[in-house]
Amino acid sequence: MKMRKIPMRSCVVTKQRYEKKELIRVVRTPEKEVKIDETGKLNGKGAYLKKDREVILKAQKSKVLDRVLEIEVPESIYEELIKLVS
């Protein structure tokens, strides 16, 4: 049986590569909305964060998602992310 390739992505905070399933994708849609993409298939510019409370808090403090997605990320998105990893 053939081994399947495991998709790897980089966390925008830690800059380390992880398996896609260990990360959360945050997307800026073409309509300029910011959404959490739990399916990994939403259209738009995406950024990955490690499923770790400390990483999410660091992203919030440093505004790294604002820079990567080129849009202001609402506080509600960070609250939702923290609920997802808790």
Jmol script that loads the backbone (N, CA, C; Angstrom):
load data "model"
ATOM      1  N   MET A   1       0.840  -1.178   0.000  1.00  0.00           N
ATOM      2  CA  MET A   1       0.000   0.000   0.000  1.00  0.00           C
ATOM      3  C   MET A   1       0.889   1.246   0.000  1.00  0.00           C
ATOM      4  N   LYS A   2       0.461   2.238  -0.758  1.00  0.00           N
ATOM      5  CA  LYS A   2       1.224   3.468  -0.901  1.00  0.00           C
ATOM      6  C   LYS A   2       1.026   4.372   0.316  1.00  0.00           C
ATOM      7  N   MET A   3       2.111   4.966   0.820  1.00  0.00           N
ATOM      8  CA  MET A   3       2.002   5.909   1.943  1.00  0.00           C
ATOM      9  C   MET A   3       1.498   7.246   1.415  1.00  0.00           C
ATOM     10  N   ARG A   4       0.490   7.799   2.121  1.00  0.00           N
ATOM     11  CA  ARG A   4      -0.040   9.096   1.725  1.00  0.00           C
ATOM     12  C   ARG A   4       0.834  10.210   2.281  1.00  0.00           C
ATOM     13  N   LYS A   5       0.981  11.266   1.493  1.00  0.00           N
ATOM     14  CA  LYS A   5       1.765  12.410   1.932  1.00  0.00           C
ATOM     15  C   LYS A   5       0.971  13.181   2.983  1.00  0.00           C
ATOM     16  N   ILE A   6       1.620  13.554   4.078  1.00  0.00           N
ATOM     17  CA  ILE A   6       0.956  14.304   5.144  1.00  0.00           C
ATOM     18  C   ILE A   6       1.140  15.788   4.859  1.00  0.00           C
ATOM     19  N   PRO A   7       0.010  16.539   4.716  1.00  0.00           N
ATOM     20  CA  PRO A   7       0.150  17.973   4.433  1.00  0.00           C
ATOM     21  C   PRO A   7       0.764  18.715   5.622  1.00  0.00           C
ATOM     22  N   MET A   8       1.780  19.513   5.346  1.00  0.00           N
ATOM     23  CA  MET A   8       2.459  20.302   6.378  1.00  0.00           C
ATOM     24  C   MET A   8       2.216  21.785   6.100  1.00  0.00           C
ATOM     25  N   ARG A   9       2.033  22.549   7.181  1.00  0.00           N
ATOM     26  CA  ARG A   9       1.834  23.988   7.067  1.00  0.00           C
ATOM     27  C   ARG A   9       2.646  24.686   8.154  1.00  0.00           C
ATOM     28  N   SER A  10       2.940  25.968   7.954  1.00  0.00           N
ATOM     29  CA  SER A  10       3.711  26.741   8.927  1.00  0.00           C
ATOM     30  C   SER A  10       2.795  27.605   9.768  1.00  0.00           C
ATOM     31  N   CYS A  11       3.050  27.637  11.066  1.00  0.00           N
ATOM     32  CA  CYS A  11       2.323  28.514  11.987  1.00  0.00           C
ATOM     33  C   CYS A  11       2.885  29.922  11.806  1.00  0.00           C
ATOM     34  N   VAL A  12       2.010  30.934  11.691  1.00  0.00           N
ATOM     35  CA  VAL A  12       2.475  32.306  11.468  1.00  0.00           C
ATOM     36  C   VAL A  12       3.125  32.912  12.709  1.00  0.00           C
ATOM     37  N   VAL A  13       2.903  32.313  13.874  1.00  0.00           N
ATOM     38  CA  VAL A  13       3.495  32.833  15.112  1.00  0.00           C
ATOM     39  C   VAL A  13       4.836  32.158  15.397  1.00  0.00           C
ATOM     40  N   THR A  14       4.835  30.821  15.454  1.00  0.00           N
ATOM     41  CA  THR A  14       6.052  30.091  15.828  1.00  0.00           C
ATOM     42  C   THR A  14       6.995  29.879  14.642  1.00  0.00           C
ATOM     43  N   LYS A  15       6.498  30.017  13.421  1.00  0.00           N
ATOM     44  CA  LYS A  15       7.253  29.786  12.177  1.00  0.00           C
ATOM     45  C   LYS A  15       7.696  28.332  12.017  1.00  0.00           C
ATOM     46  N   GLN A  16       7.139  27.427  12.827  1.00  0.00           N
ATOM     47  CA  GLN A  16       7.480  26.014  12.718  1.00  0.00           C
ATOM     48  C   GLN A  16       6.449  25.308  11.850  1.00  0.00           C
ATOM     49  N   ARG A  17       6.881  24.213  11.225  1.00  0.00           N
ATOM     50  CA  ARG A  17       5.974  23.442  10.375  1.00  0.00           C
ATOM     51  C   ARG A  17       5.323  22.332  11.197  1.00  0.00           C
ATOM     52  N   TYR A  18       4.016  22.176  10.999  1.00  0.00           N
ATOM     53  CA  TYR A  18       3.241  21.150  11.693  1.00  0.00           C
ATOM     54  C   TYR A  18       2.343  20.464  10.681  1.00  0.00           C
ATOM     55  N   GLU A  19       1.820  19.307  11.084  1.00  0.00           N
ATOM     56  CA  GLU A  19       0.801  18.658  10.257  1.00  0.00           C
ATOM     57  C   GLU A  19      -0.413  19.577  10.225  1.00  0.00           C
ATOM     58  N   LYS A  20      -1.088  19.600   9.105  1.00  0.00           N
ATOM     59  CA  LYS A  20      -2.232  20.492   8.922  1.00  0.00           C
ATOM     60  C   LYS A  20      -3.291  20.313  10.015  1.00  0.00           C
ATOM     61  N   LYS A  21      -3.477  19.069  10.493  1.00  0.00           N
ATOM     62  CA  LYS A  21      -4.514  18.803  11.491  1.00  0.00           C
ATOM     63  C   LYS A  21      -4.163  19.365  12.872  1.00  0.00           C
ATOM     64  N   GLU A  22      -2.899  19.759  13.095  1.00  0.00           N
ATOM     65  CA  GLU A  22      -2.484  20.336  14.372  1.00  0.00           C
ATOM     66  C   GLU A  22      -2.663  21.853  14.402  1.00  0.00           C
ATOM     67  N   LEU A  23      -3.150  22.419  13.293  1.00  0.00           N
ATOM     68  CA  LEU A  23      -3.262  23.871  13.157  1.00  0.00           C
ATOM     69  C   LEU A  23      -4.705  24.298  12.928  1.00  0.00           C
ATOM     70  N   ILE A  24      -4.964  25.572  13.194  1.00  0.00           N
ATOM     71  CA  ILE A  24      -6.266  26.176  12.916  1.00  0.00           C
ATOM     72  C   ILE A  24      -6.049  27.186  11.796  1.00  0.00           C
ATOM     73  N   ARG A  25      -6.922  27.176  10.798  1.00  0.00           N
ATOM     74  CA  ARG A  25      -6.797  28.113   9.679  1.00  0.00           C
ATOM     75  C   ARG A  25      -7.754  29.281   9.884  1.00  0.00           C
ATOM     76  N   VAL A  26      -7.224  30.476   9.758  1.00  0.00           N
ATOM     77  CA  VAL A  26      -8.029  31.701   9.811  1.00  0.00           C
ATOM     78  C   VAL A  26      -7.966  32.306   8.409  1.00  0.00           C
ATOM     79  N   VAL A  27      -9.133  32.706   7.872  1.00  0.00           N
ATOM     80  CA  VAL A  27      -9.226  33.119   6.475  1.00  0.00           C
ATOM     81  C   VAL A  27      -9.803  34.520   6.342  1.00  0.00           C
ATOM     82  N   ARG A  28      -9.233  35.281   5.400  1.00  0.00           N
ATOM     83  CA  ARG A  28      -9.868  36.525   4.958  1.00  0.00           C
ATOM     84  C   ARG A  28     -10.555  36.187   3.641  1.00  0.00           C
ATOM     85  N   THR A  29     -11.886  36.228   3.652  1.00  0.00           N
ATOM     86  CA  THR A  29     -12.656  35.848   2.466  1.00  0.00           C
ATOM     87  C   THR A  29     -12.577  36.954   1.409  1.00  0.00           C
ATOM     88  N   PRO A  30     -12.963  36.639   0.177  1.00  0.00           N
ATOM     89  CA  PRO A  30     -12.998  37.677  -0.867  1.00  0.00           C
ATOM     90  C   PRO A  30     -13.943  38.841  -0.517  1.00  0.00           C
ATOM     91  N   GLU A  31     -14.898  38.599   0.378  1.00  0.00           N
ATOM     92  CA  GLU A  31     -15.829  39.652   0.814  1.00  0.00           C
ATOM     93  C   GLU A  31     -15.238  40.482   1.955  1.00  0.00           C
ATOM     94  N   LYS A  32     -13.949  40.305   2.264  1.00  0.00           N
ATOM     95  CA  LYS A  32     -13.232  41.040   3.326  1.00  0.00           C
ATOM     96  C   LYS A  32     -13.747  40.721   4.730  1.00  0.00           C
ATOM     97  N   GLU A  33     -14.200  39.484   4.946  1.00  0.00           N
ATOM     98  CA  GLU A  33     -14.606  39.019   6.271  1.00  0.00           C
ATOM     99  C   GLU A  33     -13.495  38.115   6.799  1.00  0.00           C
ATOM    100  N   VAL A  34     -13.357  38.054   8.124  1.00  0.00           N
ATOM    101  CA  VAL A  34     -12.389  37.139   8.736  1.00  0.00           C
ATOM    102  C   VAL A  34     -13.180  36.008   9.377  1.00  0.00           C
ATOM    103  N   LYS A  35     -12.823  34.767   9.015  1.00  0.00           N
ATOM    104  CA  LYS A  35     -13.528  33.596   9.534  1.00  0.00           C
ATOM    105  C   LYS A  35     -12.534  32.534   9.972  1.00  0.00           C
ATOM    106  N   ILE A  36     -12.980  31.686  10.891  1.00  0.00           N
ATOM    107  CA  ILE A  36     -12.189  30.521  11.275  1.00  0.00           C
ATOM    108  C   ILE A  36     -12.621  29.388  10.362  1.00  0.00           C
ATOM    109  N   ASP A  37     -11.660  28.798   9.675  1.00  0.00           N
ATOM    110  CA  ASP A  37     -11.944  27.759   8.686  1.00  0.00           C
ATOM    111  C   ASP A  37     -11.657  26.386   9.287  1.00  0.00           C
ATOM    112  N   GLU A  38     -12.709  25.763   9.816  1.00  0.00           N
ATOM    113  CA  GLU A  38     -12.521  24.437  10.435  1.00  0.00           C
ATOM    114  C   GLU A  38     -12.414  23.330   9.402  1.00  0.00           C
ATOM    115  N   THR A  39     -12.911  23.565   8.168  1.00  0.00           N
ATOM    116  CA  THR A  39     -12.847  22.541   7.125  1.00  0.00           C
ATOM    117  C   THR A  39     -11.525  22.593   6.370  1.00  0.00           C
ATOM    118  N   GLY A  40     -10.880  23.770   6.366  1.00  0.00           N
ATOM    119  CA  GLY A  40      -9.635  23.934   5.618  1.00  0.00           C
ATOM    120  C   GLY A  40      -9.869  24.144   4.141  1.00  0.00           C
ATOM    121  N   LYS A  41     -11.111  24.449   3.759  1.00  0.00           N
ATOM    122  CA  LYS A  41     -11.443  24.552   2.344  1.00  0.00           C
ATOM    123  C   LYS A  41     -12.077  25.885   1.938  1.00  0.00           C
ATOM    124  N   LEU A  42     -12.214  26.837   2.876  1.00  0.00           N
ATOM    125  CA  LEU A  42     -12.821  28.121   2.530  1.00  0.00           C
ATOM    126  C   LEU A  42     -11.949  28.892   1.544  1.00  0.00           C
ATOM    127  N   ASN A  43     -12.595  29.626   0.634  1.00  0.00           N
ATOM    128  CA  ASN A  43     -11.862  30.470  -0.301  1.00  0.00           C
ATOM    129  C   ASN A  43     -11.319  31.686   0.413  1.00  0.00           C
ATOM    130  N   GLY A  44     -10.149  32.127  -0.008  1.00  0.00           N
ATOM    131  CA  GLY A  44      -9.579  33.343   0.544  1.00  0.00           C
ATOM    132  C   GLY A  44      -8.148  33.149   0.997  1.00  0.00           C
ATOM    133  N   LYS A  45      -7.580  34.221   1.508  1.00  0.00           N
ATOM    134  CA  LYS A  45      -6.190  34.204   2.009  1.00  0.00           C
ATOM    135  C   LYS A  45      -6.191  33.622   3.410  1.00  0.00           C
ATOM    136  N   GLY A  46      -5.398  32.599   3.630  1.00  0.00           N
ATOM    137  CA  GLY A  46      -5.397  31.907   4.917  1.00  0.00           C
ATOM    138  C   GLY A  46      -4.104  32.049   5.687  1.00  0.00           C
ATOM    139  N   ALA A  47      -4.222  31.886   7.001  1.00  0.00           N
ATOM    140  CA  ALA A  47      -3.055  31.873   7.891  1.00  0.00           C
ATOM    141  C   ALA A  47      -3.300  30.763   8.912  1.00  0.00           C
ATOM    142  N   TYR A  48      -2.243  30.062   9.265  1.00  0.00           N
ATOM    143  CA  TYR A  48      -2.369  28.943  10.205  1.00  0.00           C
ATOM    144  C   TYR A  48      -1.787  29.293  11.563  1.00  0.00           C
ATOM    145  N   LEU A  49      -2.505  28.851  12.613  1.00  0.00           N
ATOM    146  CA  LEU A  49      -2.048  29.014  13.992  1.00  0.00           C
ATOM    147  C   LEU A  49      -2.037  27.652  14.659  1.00  0.00           C
ATOM    148  N   LYS A  50      -1.013  27.402  15.474  1.00  0.00           N
ATOM    149  CA  LYS A  50      -0.949  26.153  16.230  1.00  0.00           C
ATOM    150  C   LYS A  50      -2.103  26.128  17.234  1.00  0.00           C
ATOM    151  N   LYS A  51      -2.684  24.944  17.440  1.00  0.00           N
ATOM    152  CA  LYS A  51      -3.789  24.791  18.393  1.00  0.00           C
ATOM    153  C   LYS A  51      -3.238  24.846  19.811  1.00  0.00           C
ATOM    154  N   ASP A  52      -2.869  26.053  20.229  1.00  0.00           N
ATOM    155  CA  ASP A  52      -2.254  26.263  21.542  1.00  0.00           C
ATOM    156  C   ASP A  52      -2.679  27.641  22.048  1.00  0.00           C
ATOM    157  N   ARG A  53      -3.199  27.684  23.259  1.00  0.00           N
ATOM    158  CA  ARG A  53      -3.699  28.936  23.844  1.00  0.00           C
ATOM    159  C   ARG A  53      -2.631  30.030  23.858  1.00  0.00           C
ATOM    160  N   GLU A  54      -1.390  29.648  24.231  1.00  0.00           N
ATOM    161  CA  GLU A  54      -0.294  30.630  24.310  1.00  0.00           C
ATOM    162  C   GLU A  54       0.008  31.225  22.933  1.00  0.00           C
ATOM    163  N   VAL A  55      -0.032  30.392  21.896  1.00  0.00           N
ATOM    164  CA  VAL A  55       0.244  30.859  20.530  1.00  0.00           C
ATOM    165  C   VAL A  55      -0.847  31.838  20.082  1.00  0.00           C
ATOM    166  N   ILE A  56      -2.091  31.529  20.399  1.00  0.00           N
ATOM    167  CA  ILE A  56      -3.205  32.406  20.025  1.00  0.00           C
ATOM    168  C   ILE A  56      -3.105  33.752  20.746  1.00  0.00           C
ATOM    169  N   LEU A  57      -2.780  33.712  22.033  1.00  0.00           N
ATOM    170  CA  LEU A  57      -2.620  34.958  22.795  1.00  0.00           C
ATOM    171  C   LEU A  57      -1.451  35.785  22.256  1.00  0.00           C
ATOM    172  N   LYS A  58      -0.379  35.121  21.861  1.00  0.00           N
ATOM    173  CA  LYS A  58       0.778  35.815  21.288  1.00  0.00           C
ATOM    174  C   LYS A  58       0.405  36.458  19.947  1.00  0.00           C
ATOM    175  N   ALA A  59      -0.388  35.745  19.140  1.00  0.00           N
ATOM    176  CA  ALA A  59      -0.842  36.274  17.849  1.00  0.00           C
ATOM    177  C   ALA A  59      -1.714  37.514  18.066  1.00  0.00           C
ATOM    178  N   GLN A  60      -2.553  37.468  19.095  1.00  0.00           N
ATOM    179  CA  GLN A  60      -3.436  38.591  19.408  1.00  0.00           C
ATOM    180  C   GLN A  60      -2.617  39.810  19.837  1.00  0.00           C
ATOM    181  N   LYS A  61      -1.624  39.570  20.687  1.00  0.00           N
ATOM    182  CA  LYS A  61      -0.799  40.658  21.210  1.00  0.00           C
ATOM    183  C   LYS A  61       0.066  41.293  20.116  1.00  0.00           C
ATOM    184  N   SER A  62       0.645  40.466  19.255  1.00  0.00           N
ATOM    185  CA  SER A  62       1.564  40.968  18.228  1.00  0.00           C
ATOM    186  C   SER A  62       0.849  41.410  16.945  1.00  0.00           C
ATOM    187  N   LYS A  63      -0.444  41.130  16.852  1.00  0.00           N
ATOM    188  CA  LYS A  63      -1.244  41.483  15.665  1.00  0.00           C
ATOM    189  C   LYS A  63      -0.691  40.857  14.377  1.00  0.00           C
ATOM    190  N   VAL A  64      -0.098  39.673  14.501  1.00  0.00           N
ATOM    191  CA  VAL A  64       0.497  39.001  13.350  1.00  0.00           C
ATOM    192  C   VAL A  64      -0.569  38.628  12.307  1.00  0.00           C
ATOM    193  N   LEU A  65      -1.774  38.249  12.753  1.00  0.00           N
ATOM    194  CA  LEU A  65      -2.836  37.903  11.797  1.00  0.00           C
ATOM    195  C   LEU A  65      -3.270  39.120  10.992  1.00  0.00           C
ATOM    196  N   ASP A  66      -3.277  40.295  11.632  1.00  0.00           N
ATOM    197  CA  ASP A  66      -3.626  41.531  10.915  1.00  0.00           C
ATOM    198  C   ASP A  66      -2.662  41.746   9.742  1.00  0.00           C
ATOM    199  N   ARG A  67      -1.365  41.512   9.998  1.00  0.00           N
ATOM    200  CA  ARG A  67      -0.355  41.717   8.950  1.00  0.00           C
ATOM    201  C   ARG A  67      -0.463  40.669   7.854  1.00  0.00           C
ATOM    202  N   VAL A  68      -0.601  39.406   8.247  1.00  0.00           N
ATOM    203  CA  VAL A  68      -0.629  38.315   7.265  1.00  0.00           C
ATOM    204  C   VAL A  68      -1.889  38.386   6.393  1.00  0.00           C
ATOM    205  N   LEU A  69      -3.038  38.628   7.032  1.00  0.00           N
ATOM    206  CA  LEU A  69      -4.304  38.660   6.287  1.00  0.00           C
ATOM    207  C   LEU A  69      -4.599  40.032   5.683  1.00  0.00           C
ATOM    208  N   GLU A  70      -3.773  41.019   6.028  1.00  0.00           N
ATOM    209  CA  GLU A  70      -3.909  42.382   5.507  1.00  0.00           C
ATOM    210  C   GLU A  70      -5.281  42.980   5.797  1.00  0.00           C
ATOM    211  N   ILE A  71      -5.798  42.735   7.002  1.00  0.00           N
ATOM    212  CA  ILE A  71      -7.092  43.255   7.433  1.00  0.00           C
ATOM    213  C   ILE A  71      -7.097  43.221   8.967  1.00  0.00           C
ATOM    214  N   GLU A  72      -7.884  44.104   9.594  1.00  0.00           N
ATOM    215  CA  GLU A  72      -7.964  44.096  11.052  1.00  0.00           C
ATOM    216  C   GLU A  72      -8.817  42.918  11.510  1.00  0.00           C
ATOM    217  N   VAL A  73      -8.238  42.071  12.349  1.00  0.00           N
ATOM    218  CA  VAL A  73      -8.935  40.875  12.846  1.00  0.00           C
ATOM    219  C   VAL A  73      -9.699  41.256  14.113  1.00  0.00           C
ATOM    220  N   PRO A  74     -11.045  41.036  14.122  1.00  0.00           N
ATOM    221  CA  PRO A  74     -11.840  41.393  15.302  1.00  0.00           C
ATOM    222  C   PRO A  74     -11.478  40.555  16.535  1.00  0.00           C
ATOM    223  N   GLU A  75     -11.652  41.142  17.718  1.00  0.00           N
ATOM    224  CA  GLU A  75     -11.369  40.443  18.983  1.00  0.00           C
ATOM    225  C   GLU A  75     -12.202  39.165  19.106  1.00  0.00           C
ATOM    226  N   SER A  76     -13.418  39.173  18.540  1.00  0.00           N
ATOM    227  CA  SER A  76     -14.306  38.007  18.633  1.00  0.00           C
ATOM    228  C   SER A  76     -13.671  36.761  17.997  1.00  0.00           C
ATOM    229  N   ILE A  77     -12.855  36.950  16.979  1.00  0.00           N
ATOM    230  CA  ILE A  77     -12.168  35.825  16.327  1.00  0.00           C
ATOM    231  C   ILE A  77     -11.186  35.188  17.305  1.00  0.00           C
ATOM    232  N   TYR A  78     -10.431  36.024  18.029  1.00  0.00           N
ATOM    233  CA  TYR A  78      -9.476  35.492  19.014  1.00  0.00           C
ATOM    234  C   TYR A  78     -10.205  34.761  20.137  1.00  0.00           C
ATOM    235  N   GLU A  79     -11.336  35.320  20.578  1.00  0.00           N
ATOM    236  CA  GLU A  79     -12.138  34.653  21.634  1.00  0.00           C
ATOM    237  C   GLU A  79     -12.612  33.288  21.167  1.00  0.00           C
ATOM    238  N   GLU A  80     -13.066  33.238  19.910  1.00  0.00           N
ATOM    239  CA  GLU A  80     -13.540  31.974  19.335  1.00  0.00           C
ATOM    240  C   GLU A  80     -12.392  30.955  19.230  1.00  0.00           C
ATOM    241  N   LEU A  81     -11.203  31.438  18.825  1.00  0.00           N
ATOM    242  CA  LEU A  81     -10.035  30.565  18.713  1.00  0.00           C
ATOM    243  C   LEU A  81      -9.662  29.971  20.072  1.00  0.00           C
ATOM    244  N   ILE A  82      -9.705  30.792  21.117  1.00  0.00           N
ATOM    245  CA  ILE A  82      -9.364  30.328  22.463  1.00  0.00           C
ATOM    246  C   ILE A  82     -10.378  29.277  22.937  1.00  0.00           C
ATOM    247  N   LYS A  83     -11.659  29.487  22.603  1.00  0.00           N
ATOM    248  CA  LYS A  83     -12.689  28.483  22.954  1.00  0.00           C
ATOM    249  C   LYS A  83     -12.421  27.164  22.239  1.00  0.00           C
ATOM    250  N   LEU A  84     -11.982  27.238  20.987  1.00  0.00           N
ATOM    251  CA  LEU A  84     -11.711  26.032  20.196  1.00  0.00           C
ATOM    252  C   LEU A  84     -10.582  25.198  20.796  1.00  0.00           C
ATOM    253  N   VAL A  85      -9.560  25.837  21.328  1.00  0.00           N
ATOM    254  CA  VAL A  85      -8.413  25.078  21.855  1.00  0.00           C
ATOM    255  C   VAL A  85      -8.578  24.681  23.318  1.00  0.00           C
ATOM    256  N   SER A  86      -9.542  25.256  24.012  1.00  0.00           N
ATOM    257  CA  SER A  86      -9.746  24.941  25.438  1.00  0.00           C
ATOM    258  C   SER A  86     -10.413  23.596  25.621  1.00  0.00           C
TER     259      SER A  86
END
end "model"
wireframe off; spacefill off
backbone 0.3
color backbone group
